[in-house]
Amino acid sequence: RGYKEFYGRNFTVNNTVLIPRPESEIIIEILKEIVLDTQTIIDVGTGSGALAITAKLELPQANVFASDISEEALSIAKQNAQKLNANVIFLKSDLLKETNDAYSVIVANLPYVDRNWDYSFETKFEPSLALFAKDNGLDLIKKLIAQTQKKLPSGGFLLLEADPRQHQVVLDFAKEHGLSLFKKQDFIVVLKKK
């Protein structure tokens, strides 16, 4: 168990969650540009809760939900939300499957590492569930994109983190599901529903 700073705040992390990375902070910057007051945001695969909690604290008017398939991750995320006084609603769900609402903005830093890549030292302490995905690392991202057809209204946004080498495949797949590129920045792809 340890702490990791994210967007100026300390988050509790342990070996059941991904350690928040500085490159994910761009997601918060983009949310500040695109989220209108009381919109509903969901952070899918929340892990430590860093994205959802930071989004709520930076955009207090927004309704923020966070989902994860891992009970252990949700437990850490809830502790972090309590510690930082963030009113986030947590849901146990396989991506968006067990969620009811439609969301204006969906955020996801899902596992996107292909097992054949070389990876950083930090990954030794992280659960493989949070890191690796099949289909060249794109299995979960593709599943989420497919699920947004029902969960994302026209004009809604999907923010994904993926390796820049994967961006073109993600964009091609997104196009088939009614999403177009709104913005690309470093590891982040922002898609907009037509």
ZAMARGU-4260 file (C-alpha; in steps of 0.2 Angstrom, whole numbers, plus 5000, padded with zeros to 4 digits):
<rodrens>
0) 5000/5000/5000 | 5007/5017/4996 | 5002/5034/4989 | 5003/5042/4972 | 5000/5060/4968
5) 4988/5064/4954 | 4983/5081/4949 | 4990/5088/4965 | 4981/5076/4976 | 4987/5060/4985
10) 4978/5044/4981 | 4980/5028/4991 | 4985/5014/4979 | 4990/4995/4982 | 4993/4980/4971
15) 4975/4979/4966 | 4974/4995/4956 | 4984/5003/4942 | 4995/5017/4948 | 4989/5034/4941
20) 5001/5041/4928 | 5004/5059/4924 | 4999/5056/4906 | 4981/5053/4912 | 4980/5071/4919
25) 4977/5077/4901 | 4960/5069/4903 | 4955/5081/4917 | 4961/5096/4906 | 4950/5090/4892
30) 4935/5087/4903 | 4937/5105/4909 | 4936/5111/4891 | 4921/5100/4886 | 4910/5097/4901
35) 4895/5108/4903 | 4889/5112/4921 | 4878/5098/4927 | 4882/5085/4914 | 4884/5067/4919
40) 4901/5059/4918 | 4906/5040/4921 | 4924/5034/4923 | 4924/5016/4917 | 4937/5005/4925
45) 4940/5018/4938 | 4954/5008/4948 | 4960/5019/4962 | 4946/5032/4957 | 4959/5045/4953
50) 4950/5051/4937 | 4932/5051/4944 | 4937/5059/4960 | 4948/5072/4952 | 4934/5076/4939
55) 4921/5078/4953 | 4933/5090/4963 | 4937/5100/4948 | 4920/5100/4941 | 4909/5100/4956
60) 4893/5103/4947 | 4894/5087/4937 | 4886/5071/4942 | 4901/5059/4942 | 4899/5040/4942
65) 4913/5027/4942 | 4913/5009/4938 | 4925/4994/4940 | 4923/4975/4938 | 4935/4973/4953
70) 4928/4974/4971 | 4946/4977/4978 | 4948/4992/4966 | 4931/4999/4971 | 4935/4997/4989
75) 4951/5008/4986 | 4942/5020/4976 | 4929/5023/4989 | 4942/5026/5002 | 4950/5039/4991
80) 4933/5047/4988 | 4930/5048/5006 | 4947/5055/5011 | 4946/5068/4998 | 4928/5072/5001
85) 4922/5068/4983 | 4904/5064/4980 | 4906/5050/4967 | 4893/5036/4964 | 4902/5019/4963
90) 4895/5004/4953 | 4902/4987/4951 | 4900/4984/4932 | 4909/4975/4918 | 4912/4991/4908
95) 4895/4999/4905 | 4885/4983/4906 | 4877/4985/4923 | 4875/5003/4922 | 4857/5011/4919
100) 4859/5029/4914 | 4865/5037/4898 | 4880/5048/4901 | 4885/5064/4893 | 4904/5060/4894
105) 4912/5043/4896 | 4930/5042/4902 | 4940/5026/4901 | 4958/5022/4905 | 4956/5004/4902
110) 4969/4990/4900 | 4977/4993/4883 | 4994/4985/4885 | 4998/4970/4873 | 5008/4957/4882
115) 5021/4957/4868 | 5027/4975/4872 | 5041/4980/4884 | 5033/4989/4899 | 5039/5000/4913
120) 5045/4996/4930 | 5029/5001/4939 | 5019/4988/4930 | 5028/4974/4941 | 5017/4980/4956
125) 5001/4981/4946 | 4987/4968/4943 | 4988/4961/4925 | 4969/4964/4925 | 4972/4982/4925
130) 4986/4982/4912 | 4984/4969/4898 | 4970/4966/4885 | 4968/4954/4871 | 4967/4958/4853
135) 4983/4968/4852 | 4978/4977/4868 | 4961/4983/4861 | 4949/4970/4867 | 4941/4981/4881
140) 4942/4997/4872 | 4932/4990/4857 | 4919/4982/4869 | 4917/4999/4877 | 4915/5008/4860
145) 4902/4995/4855 | 4892/4998/4872 | 4892/5017/4869 | 4879/5015/4856 | 4866/5013/4869
150) 4874/5024/4883 | 4880/5039/4874 | 4868/5052/4867 | 4871/5062/4851 | 4884/5075/4855
155) 4891/5065/4869 | 4910/5062/4871 | 4920/5047/4874 | 4938/5050/4881 | 4950/5035/4879
160) 4968/5032/4884 | 4978/5021/4872 | 4995/5020/4866 | 4997/5031/4851 | 5002/5016/4840
165) 4984/5010/4843 | 4975/5027/4839 | 4972/5023/4821 | 4964/5006/4824 | 4953/5014/4838
170) 4947/5028/4826 | 4943/5016/4812 | 4933/5005/4824 | 4925/5020/4832 | 4919/5027/4815
175) 4909/5011/4812 | 4900/5014/4829 | 4895/5032/4825 | 4909/5041/4834 | 4921/5053/4826
180) 4937/5061/4831 | 4935/5077/4841 | 4953/5079/4848 | 4969/5069/4850 | 4982/5073/4863
185) 4997/5062/4867 | 4989/5046/4874 | 4971/5053/4874 | 4958/5051/4860 | 4942/5061/4862
190) 4928/5054/4851 | 4911/5063/4849 | 4894/5054/4845 | 4886/5060/4829
</rodrens>
